[in-house]
C-alpha cells in the first residue's frame, strides 16, 4: 500500500531490485552450521533502519546507501534434512521531511547434503 500527500509514481520491480532489495537463492544446499540465505541491500539514497526476522530470530541494524547485510542462519544438519526459512524485512527511514517504510517477505528452502 502507498500513501502520499501529493502525486507519486510507483514502479514494480523484482524483489532484489527494490530500494531495499532481498537477493535470495530460493532453494539451496548446505552442509550445516552458518548458512547464508540471502543478502539485503540498500539501493536507495537514504539510510534504512532494518528489522530482520527469520523463523522467530530477530536482529536490527542500519544500512547506509550502497550497503548490504547477509541473512544467515545456523542449520543443524544432524537433526534435520530439509527446512524452509521465512525471511521478513521491515525497513524504515527516520527523517523530518517524511518517512519511507518497506516491508518484504521471502522464503528459502534449505536441504542438508
Buried (B, 14 or more C-beta within 10 A) or exposed (E): EEEEEEEEEEEEEEBBEBBBBBBBEEEBEBEBEEBBBBBBBBBBEBBBBBBBBBEEEEEEEEBEEEBEBEBBBEBEBEEEEEBEBEBBBBBBBEEEEEEBEBEBEBEBBBBBE
